[in-house]
């Protein structure tokens, strides 16, 4: 099998592990910088070139598209799809997951519980917007932030109002959520591959912070999920249409809450915390997907 990995940096842990896992299974694996891919689109013809040569013969493509290049990266991924190449995460699913507001709306529609969230645009409505949400603390999140960037905690209503005004002054899209204090600054990362949770870890925020992201100094450890948590993680991934996803959950008094669904979850933290071969699980899932398509 010939596999393309869309990644801007072949030396990144996640990218190199996928290359290693694919080659160990006898596949040809090539890392492609999505910004160096360019395409021709015409009636019935979908063509892609890379550094002056046509890209042909690929059986599968695994997207590792950073949030800063979502628009171009998903266009490249879509072109691969038009060329008949299998992918565990299609371009539309990646776009759904990248939009925090849209993903929360879809999850809520499917009956999944999540932190109460409000969203509005007009400045005169801010007071009533916060009244809809309830008493602080409030969490304010940029709609397309990643790795804990653009996530702020406001402990007083006046602070919430000030942060909202600042974000609006920057013409940024954001949501405001209730703060789940009983989570204690921790969350669960459930790494979904296909129809199972391949690995899970508990992430704990560093002292003085509430963001458990490992890039923010959070500590990770392996964790055993409840049946309910596994079910919620699988449903959240399926709702986004993702075959490979990092589903972040909060443990609350009312049960597991979906915090976020990540379409390009990192492998380093989860593999080191659990000792599991998550990259190998992804390659196995891709093998099954290609085989199933060939059988149809």
Backbone torsions as a table, in degrees:
resi	resn	phi	psi	omega
1	UNK	NA	143.2	179.5
2	UNK	-109.3	118.1	-173.5
3	UNK	-116.8	134.0	171.6
4	UNK	-104.8	138.0	173.2
5	UNK	-115.6	118.1	179.0
6	UNK	-83.6	108.8	-178.2
7	UNK	-155.0	142.6	-179.9
8	UNK	-79.8	-14.5	-174.7
9	UNK	-144.2	110.7	-177.6
10	UNK	-70.6	-15.9	-178.3
11	UNK	-88.6	-6.5	176.7
12	UNK	-61.5	144.9	-175.9
13	UNK	-54.2	-50.4	-175.7
14	UNK	-61.3	-44.2	-179.7
15	UNK	-64.8	-47.9	-177.4
16	UNK	-64.9	-33.7	178.6
17	UNK	-69.1	-38.2	177.4
18	UNK	-66.9	-39.2	176.4
19	UNK	-62.1	-46.8	-179.3
20	UNK	-61.0	-46.9	-178.5
21	UNK	-64.9	-39.1	179.2
22	UNK	-66.5	-43.1	-178.6
23	UNK	-70.8	-32.2	176.2
24	UNK	-62.3	-27.5	179.6
25	UNK	-93.0	9.1	174.2
26	UNK	86.7	13.5	-179.0
27	UNK	-93.1	156.1	171.0
28	UNK	-88.8	122.5	-176.0
29	UNK	-123.8	130.6	-179.9
30	UNK	-129.5	132.0	176.5
31	UNK	-91.3	128.2	-179.9
32	UNK	-120.6	127.5	172.6
33	UNK	-73.7	115.3	-175.8
34	UNK	-59.9	-27.5	179.6
35	UNK	-73.5	-14.3	176.1
36	UNK	-95.9	-2.6	175.2
37	UNK	-86.5	137.1	177.0
38	UNK	-141.1	154.3	-163.8
39	UNK	-136.9	157.3	171.5
40	UNK	-118.5	131.0	-177.5
41	UNK	-122.9	119.3	176.5
42	UNK	-149.0	174.5	-174.5
43	UNK	-57.5	112.5	176.4
44	UNK	74.0	4.2	-178.1
45	UNK	-127.3	124.5	177.4
46	UNK	-128.0	113.0	-172.3
47	UNK	-124.8	143.1	179.6
48	UNK	-131.9	136.6	175.9
49	UNK	-122.1	155.4	179.7
50	UNK	-142.8	114.3	179.7
51	UNK	52.1	43.6	174.3
52	UNK	89.1	-1.6	-178.8
53	UNK	-124.9	146.9	179.4
54	UNK	-71.5	140.3	175.3
55	UNK	-95.2	113.5	-178.0
56	UNK	-139.3	161.6	171.2
57	UNK	79.9	10.1	-180.0
58	UNK	-80.6	137.8	176.7
59	UNK	-92.3	-30.5	-176.4
60	UNK	-149.9	153.9	175.2
61	UNK	-133.9	131.2	179.0
62	UNK	-110.2	113.3	-178.2
63	UNK	-81.3	130.3	170.1
64	UNK	-125.4	68.6	-170.2
65	UNK	-97.4	119.0	178.3
66	UNK	-69.8	155.1	-175.6
67	UNK	-63.1	-27.6	-177.6
68	UNK	-71.5	-17.9	-179.7
69	UNK	-121.5	30.0	-176.4
70	UNK	-56.5	-46.1	-176.1
71	UNK	-60.6	-54.3	-177.1
72	UNK	-70.5	-40.9	-178.1
73	UNK	-61.1	-42.1	179.3
74	UNK	-72.2	-27.4	174.1
75	UNK	-64.7	-41.7	176.9
76	UNK	-64.6	-45.0	178.8
77	UNK	-60.5	-42.1	179.1
78	UNK	-62.5	-37.2	178.6
79	UNK	-64.3	-41.5	174.9
80	UNK	-58.9	-42.8	178.8
81	UNK	-60.4	-42.1	178.9
82	UNK	-64.4	-26.1	178.0
83	UNK	-84.5	3.0	176.7
84	UNK	86.1	17.1	-178.3
85	UNK	-89.2	134.5	-179.8
86	UNK	-74.4	142.9	172.8
87	UNK	-141.9	140.1	177.8
88	UNK	-72.6	-23.8	178.5
89	UNK	-126.3	104.4	-177.8
90	UNK	-74.0	164.8	-175.1
91	UNK	-61.6	-40.8	-179.7
92	UNK	-64.8	-37.5	179.1
93	UNK	-66.7	-40.1	178.0
94	UNK	-62.4	-43.1	179.7
95	UNK	-64.8	-39.7	178.0
96	UNK	-60.5	-46.6	-176.4
97	UNK	-69.4	-31.6	-177.9
98	UNK	-69.9	-25.6	-179.7
99	UNK	-91.8	101.4	-174.9
100	UNK	-58.3	-43.3	-178.4
101	UNK	-63.8	-47.8	-179.7
102	UNK	-61.7	-43.2	-178.6
103	UNK	-64.6	-39.2	177.8
104	UNK	-64.6	-39.9	177.7
105	UNK	-62.0	-42.8	-179.4
106	UNK	-67.2	-41.2	179.2
107	UNK	-64.0	-44.1	179.5
108	UNK	-63.5	-38.4	178.6
109	UNK	-61.2	-32.4	179.8
110	UNK	-85.7	7.6	174.4
111	UNK	83.5	16.1	178.8
112	UNK	-89.4	141.3	-178.7
113	UNK	-83.0	146.5	-178.7
114	UNK	-155.0	165.1	176.4
115	UNK	-58.2	136.1	179.0
116	UNK	-55.9	133.7	-171.4
117	UNK	-131.0	139.6	173.7
118	UNK	-126.6	156.5	-176.3
119	UNK	-151.9	132.9	178.2
120	UNK	-159.6	167.8	-174.7
121	UNK	-121.6	-37.0	-170.2
122	UNK	-82.6	128.5	-175.9
123	UNK	-56.4	-37.1	-177.6
124	UNK	-65.7	-15.0	-177.2
125	UNK	-94.4	-0.1	-172.7
126	UNK	-61.4	-43.7	-178.0
127	UNK	-60.6	-44.1	-179.3
128	UNK	-72.3	-32.0	177.0
129	UNK	-60.0	-46.5	179.6
130	UNK	-69.4	-30.9	175.3
131	UNK	-64.3	-38.2	176.1
132	UNK	-61.1	-36.4	-176.8
133	UNK	-76.7	-38.6	-178.1
134	UNK	110.0	-171.7	-174.2
135	UNK	-68.7	150.1	174.4
136	UNK	-69.3	168.0	9.4
137	UNK	-69.9	153.7	176.7
138	UNK	-124.4	147.4	175.5
139	UNK	-107.7	126.6	-178.7
140	UNK	-112.9	124.6	-172.9
141	UNK	-127.2	131.8	168.2
142	UNK	-62.8	141.4	-173.9
143	UNK	-65.1	-27.9	-177.3
144	UNK	-124.5	29.9	176.1
145	UNK	-74.6	166.5	180.0
146	UNK	-149.6	151.9	175.0
147	UNK	56.9	34.5	177.3
148	UNK	84.0	-2.3	178.6
149	UNK	-74.0	141.2	178.5
150	UNK	72.0	25.6	177.6
151	UNK	-119.3	118.6	-174.7
152	UNK	-126.6	150.6	177.3
153	UNK	-112.0	125.3	176.7
154	UNK	-111.0	119.6	-175.0
155	UNK	-91.7	-13.6	176.5
156	UNK	-127.7	154.3	-179.2
157	UNK	-60.6	-36.6	179.0
158	UNK	-64.1	-36.3	177.2
159	UNK	-67.2	-40.7	177.0
160	UNK	-58.9	-46.3	-179.1
161	UNK	-61.7	-43.1	-178.9
162	UNK	-65.1	-42.9	179.1
163	UNK	-64.9	-40.6	178.9
164	UNK	-62.3	-43.9	178.5
165	UNK	-62.8	-37.6	179.0
166	UNK	-66.0	-45.1	178.6
167	UNK	-62.7	-40.6	179.5
168	UNK	-65.2	-35.5	177.6
169	UNK	-63.4	-24.5	177.6
170	UNK	-92.6	3.9	-177.5
171	UNK	56.1	38.8	-179.2
172	UNK	-95.6	145.9	172.9
173	UNK	-90.2	133.0	-176.1
174	UNK	-152.0	163.1	173.3
175	UNK	-123.4	159.6	177.2
176	UNK	-122.8	131.9	-174.7
177	UNK	-128.5	159.4	172.0
178	UNK	-68.8	150.2	177.2
179	UNK	-93.8	126.9	-178.8
180	UNK	-95.1	89.8	-173.3
181	UNK	-65.7	-33.4	-176.2
182	UNK	-69.0	-13.8	176.4
183	UNK	-68.7	-18.0	174.8
184	UNK	62.9	31.4	-179.9
185	UNK	75.4	15.6	179.3
186	UNK	-118.4	156.3	171.9
187	UNK	-145.0	174.5	179.0
188	UNK	-114.1	129.6	171.1
189	UNK	-102.9	114.3	178.2
190	UNK	-103.4	116.8	-177.0
191	UNK	-94.5	103.4	-176.5
192	UNK	-90.8	129.5	173.4
193	UNK	-129.5	110.0	-178.0
194	UNK	67.8	-125.1	-176.0
195	UNK	-103.2	24.4	178.5
196	UNK	-146.1	160.0	171.9
197	UNK	-89.3	108.2	-174.4
198	UNK	-74.2	-26.1	-179.9
199	UNK	-165.1	157.3	178.2
200	UNK	-148.2	146.1	177.2
201	UNK	-140.9	154.6	172.2
202	UNK	-99.0	131.1	178.3
203	UNK	-113.1	131.7	-178.0
204	UNK	-117.6	127.9	-180.0
205	UNK	-65.5	149.6	176.1
206	UNK	-68.2	162.1	179.5
207	UNK	-54.2	129.4	177.0
208	UNK	88.8	-0.1	179.3
209	UNK	-125.2	163.3	177.0
210	UNK	-118.0	-2.7	-179.6
211	UNK	-94.1	122.6	-173.7
212	UNK	-91.4	4.9	-178.8
213	UNK	-57.1	136.3	-179.7
214	UNK	-63.7	-31.4	177.8
215	UNK	-67.3	-14.4	179.2
216	UNK	-102.8	13.1	178.6
217	UNK	94.3	8.9	178.0
218	UNK	-66.9	153.9	178.8
219	UNK	-107.0	139.6	-175.9
220	UNK	-115.8	145.9	174.7
221	UNK	-148.6	151.0	178.8
222	UNK	-63.3	148.5	-178.3
223	UNK	-143.0	148.5	174.9
224	UNK	-98.3	123.1	-178.1
225	UNK	-84.5	152.4	170.8
226	UNK	-78.0	163.5	177.1
227	UNK	-59.4	-37.3	179.6
228	UNK	-65.0	-42.1	179.6
229	UNK	-65.1	-40.8	176.9
230	UNK	-61.2	-45.6	-178.8
231	UNK	-61.7	-43.7	179.9
232	UNK	-64.1	-42.4	179.9
233	UNK	-61.9	-43.5	-179.7
234	UNK	-66.9	-40.4	179.2
235	UNK	-66.1	-39.8	-179.9
236	UNK	-64.2	-44.4	178.3
237	UNK	-62.3	-44.2	179.9
238	UNK	-64.6	-36.6	178.9
239	UNK	-62.1	-37.5	177.0
240	UNK	-77.4	-15.6	-176.9
241	UNK	80.2	24.0	-176.5
242	UNK	-98.5	136.8	173.4
243	UNK	-89.4	-22.8	175.8
244	UNK	-131.3	122.4	-175.0
245	UNK	-153.0	151.1	169.0
246	UNK	-105.8	110.4	-178.8
247	UNK	-101.6	120.5	-179.1
248	UNK	-97.7	126.4	-178.6
249	UNK	-120.4	152.4	170.8
250	UNK	-113.4	136.4	173.2
251	UNK	-85.8	119.7	-177.2
252	UNK	-129.4	173.3	179.2
253	UNK	-64.2	-26.1	-179.1
254	UNK	-98.6	13.2	177.5
255	UNK	108.0	-175.0	-179.1
256	UNK	-68.2	133.6	178.3
257	UNK	-113.1	135.0	177.7
258	UNK	-79.4	119.5	-180.0
259	UNK	-90.8	-43.7	-175.3
260	UNK	-166.8	153.5	172.1
261	UNK	-121.2	119.3	-174.2
262	UNK	-101.9	125.9	-177.8
263	UNK	-85.0	-9.7	-179.2
264	UNK	-139.2	61.9	-174.5
265	UNK	-70.3	141.7	179.3
266	UNK	-72.5	151.3	-177.8
267	UNK	-98.1	-24.5	-171.0
268	UNK	-61.3	-53.1	-177.1
269	UNK	-61.6	-44.9	-175.6
270	UNK	-71.0	-38.5	179.0
271	UNK	-70.2	-39.2	-179.6
272	UNK	-71.1	-35.9	-178.7
273	UNK	-73.4	-33.9	-174.0
274	UNK	-105.8	-20.9	-175.5
275	UNK	73.2	13.2	-177.5
276	UNK	-95.4	152.0	179.5
277	UNK	-89.1	78.4	-178.0
278	UNK	-70.0	-36.7	178.1
279	UNK	-59.5	-42.1	177.9
280	UNK	-62.9	-37.3	177.7
281	UNK	-63.4	-38.3	178.8
282	UNK	-65.6	-44.5	179.2
283	UNK	-62.8	-40.1	177.4
284	UNK	-61.2	-41.0	178.7
285	UNK	-64.2	-41.1	178.7
286	UNK	-64.5	-42.4	177.2
287	UNK	-56.8	-45.6	-178.9
288	UNK	-65.1	-39.0	179.9
289	UNK	-65.9	-41.4	178.4
290	UNK	-66.2	-42.5	179.8
291	UNK	-63.9	-41.8	179.8
292	UNK	-64.1	-39.3	178.3
293	UNK	-65.8	-40.6	-179.0
294	UNK	-65.9	-29.3	-178.1
295	UNK	-77.4	-16.5	-176.8
296	UNK	-77.8	NA	NA
